[in-house]
Amino acid sequence: MALRIYVDFNTMTTDPQERVYINTHMQPELAERLRSGLVVTLFDEEMEVEARVEFDEQDYIWLGQPDWSTRRDLSSPNSKTHRPA
C-alpha cells in the first residue's frame, strides 16, 4: 500500500510539471521515508491522487508530481465517484 501524505494542494508549483510541496517540517517522520521515485498517495480534505516523489536539490524540498488520471474525490465520506481533473 502506498504511503499516504497529507498536503495542501494550494502549494502547487507554477512550473509546467505542477508539483506539490510535501511539508516535512510539519511531518518530520516523512523525511526519513521519502526517496526520489517513490510512488505515494497525496490527499487533502477533498481529493487524493497518486504522485511520484522527487527531491528539489536547488530549494532542498520534497515535491510530489501528481498523476491526475488517478484523482479521486473525497468530499463526501460515502462518495465512491471518480472525477478526472
Backbone torsions as a table, in degrees:
resi	resn	phi	psi	omega
1	MET	NA	136.2	-177.9
2	ALA	-69.0	146.4	174.7
3	LEU	-63.5	129.9	178.6
4	ARG	-98.8	129.0	-176.2
5	ILE	-128.0	123.9	175.5
6	TYR	-74.6	131.3	178.4
7	VAL	-136.4	164.3	172.0
8	ASP	-103.9	106.4	-176.6
9	PHE	-65.9	-9.1	174.5
10	ASN	-74.3	-7.1	178.8
11	THR	-96.4	24.7	178.0
12	MET	-62.7	142.9	175.8
13	THR	-73.7	160.1	-179.9
14	THR	-93.8	2.3	178.3
15	ASP	-76.6	166.8	-177.5
16	PRO	-61.5	-18.2	-179.1
17	GLN	-79.8	-13.3	178.8
18	GLU	47.5	59.6	178.7
19	ARG	-89.8	154.3	179.8
20	VAL	-116.2	141.0	-179.2
21	TYR	-71.0	132.7	174.6
22	ILE	-103.9	112.9	-173.0
23	ASN	-81.6	96.4	178.2
24	THR	-84.5	-7.5	175.1
25	HIS	-74.9	-37.8	178.2
26	MET	-83.2	-20.4	-179.4
27	GLN	-130.4	68.9	-171.6
28	PRO	-59.9	-27.2	-179.9
29	GLU	-66.2	-20.6	179.4
30	LEU	-67.6	-36.1	-176.3
31	ALA	-54.4	-35.1	-179.8
32	GLU	-76.8	-23.0	-174.8
33	ARG	-97.3	-18.4	-176.1
34	LEU	-82.4	146.5	172.3
35	ARG	-152.1	148.4	-179.2
36	SER	-58.3	134.9	179.9
37	GLY	94.2	-13.9	-179.7
38	LEU	-64.7	133.7	176.1
39	VAL	-93.6	126.9	-177.3
40	VAL	-130.8	171.8	170.9
41	THR	-109.4	119.8	175.2
42	LEU	-95.4	139.9	-178.9
43	PHE	-148.5	159.7	169.1
44	ASP	-140.0	-159.8	-177.4
45	GLU	-70.8	-20.3	-172.5
46	GLU	-108.8	-27.0	-175.1
47	MET	-155.0	168.1	171.1
48	GLU	-138.6	153.3	-177.6
49	VAL	-154.5	143.4	174.6
50	GLU	-74.6	147.0	-178.6
51	ALA	-148.7	155.2	174.8
52	ARG	-103.0	129.5	-176.9
53	VAL	-83.1	141.7	172.4
54	GLU	-143.4	153.8	179.1
55	PHE	-105.5	127.3	178.6
56	ASP	-89.7	104.2	-177.3
57	GLU	-64.0	-33.6	-177.3
58	GLN	-68.3	-46.6	-177.9
59	ASP	-98.0	-4.4	179.0
60	TYR	55.8	52.4	179.1
61	ILE	-137.6	156.4	174.4
62	TRP	-92.7	139.2	179.2
63	LEU	-131.6	152.2	173.5
64	GLY	-117.1	132.2	177.2
65	GLN	-102.6	103.7	-175.7
66	PRO	-65.8	145.3	169.4
67	ASP	-101.0	95.3	-172.1
68	TRP	-63.3	-16.1	177.3
69	SER	-70.2	-12.5	-179.9
70	THR	-101.7	5.6	-176.8
71	ARG	-60.3	134.6	175.2
72	ARG	-127.8	135.1	179.4
73	ASP	-78.1	130.5	179.2
74	LEU	-117.8	11.6	-172.9
75	SER	-62.2	-26.8	177.8
76	SER	-119.2	128.5	-178.2
77	PRO	-57.1	-27.7	-179.1
78	ASN	-97.3	0.0	-177.6
79	SER	-74.2	131.7	175.8
80	LYS	-120.2	14.7	-177.2
81	THR	-80.7	148.7	176.1
82	HIS	-111.9	130.9	178.5
83	ARG	-122.0	126.9	174.4
84	PRO	-70.1	153.2	179.1
85	ALA	-70.1	NA	NA
